[in-house]
Structures are given as C-alpha cells and as structure tokens.
Amino acid sequence: MVKYGLDYTRCRWILPLLLGIGVIFGIIALAGRGWLESQTLPYVQQASLWQNCRRPDQGGEWSCESLMGYAWGRAAAATYLVGFLLLVICFALAIIAFAIDTLRFNFIRGIGGLLFVAAVFSIMGLVIYPVKFTSEIEMTGINMFSWAYGFGWTTAIMEICLGFFFCCLPNYEDQILGNVKPTYFYSSP
C-alpha cells in the first residue's frame, strides 16, 4: 500500500474485506458436509465436523452418527469453533478500527495478535480431526479429506497472513497518514 503510492483512504478497507472473506470461508467449513468423502463410486461415506454418515450400497439410505459422542470430536469442534469466533471478533474490531478517522495503530496490532491466537485454535481443531477420525472410525473404500476441510485450512492460513499484516501495519504509520515528506532524487546540472 505504501511503497507504490496507493492512497490510504482508498485502501483502508482491504484488510477488513479479507477478514470478511475469511469469516465466509469459516462458515462454509463449519456448515459443510465435505470434511471427509468417499473418493470413488459407490459413495459410501461422508463426514462433516459434526457427524459421520454411511450407506451400505449405492441405493441404500444414509445412516449418520454424531461425532459429539467422541471426546476428540468435541475437542476438534470446540477448538475450531473458538478459532472461528475469535476471527469474527477480529472482523468486528477491524471494522471499528478502520471506520474511525484517526486510526489507532496499537489497536490494530492487538487485532493481529488476536488473529494469531485464532489461527492456533483453528489449526488445533484441523489437526485433531483427521488424526483421531482415521484412527478411531472404521472407514470403507478410498476416502479423502475434501472441500469443506480445505475451506477450514484456507481460513487458518488467512488468519496467519492477516495477523502478519495487522501486526506490521503500524510500522508504516507515518507513511500511511502522510506525515513523511517525499524524497526527490533530482540534482541540478
């Protein structure tokens, strides 16, 4: 933003917009049924963060069991949900911080720190789920961790990257607010 002369007033909503996209990806991961899916026909298994569904054959009925009956299922859901809630709080704080005319850069650095905490919780949930799922639940056929699980990892990666941006932004406070005089490299002949 600073190096290439982009005006702060035009670019001030980029970081909250990216946080909003991270929130949308987190909602998709929480609500999606594609954390684990069968890779080949007949599709016999499909799991989300909350439940595991199976069917015996192609035309059979799906039977689902809740993963909340397992301690690791509750732990994975709770840690990912805490990370998501922290992300939503950071999104709200970023909107407040960037809506104020006089930007509080220490406040922005705090949002960055909170994003790192959210990333730690999200990653904990994203690691607990596949490790314990594959070791404690019998899987049939060839299975893969699918699109909703990928959205969960995308959310965690966005939390880490945006945490760096929010923490580093106060280092360029004078350039962003226009308090630095331009340097000209012109010499007279």
Sequence and secondary structure as in RCSB ss.txt:
>XXXX:A:sequence
MVKYGLDYTRCRWILPLLLGIGVIFGIIALAGRGWLESQTLPYVQQASLWQNCRRPDQGGEWSCESLMGYAWGRA
AAATYLVGFLLLVICFALAIIAFAIDTLRFNFIRGIGGLLFVAAVFSIMGLVIYPVKFTSEIEMTGINMFSWAYG
FGWTTAIMEICLGFFFCCLPNYEDQILGNVKPTYFYSSP
>XXXX:A:secstr
 TTTT  HHHHTTHHHHHHHHHHHHHHHHHH S SEEESSSS  EEE SSEEEE SSTTS  EEEEGGGSHHHHH
HHHHHHHHHHHHHHHHHHHHHHHHSSS  HHHHHHHHHHHHHHHHHHHHHHHHHHHHHHHHS   S EEE HHHH
HHHHHHHHHHHHHHHHHHGGGGHHHHHT S         
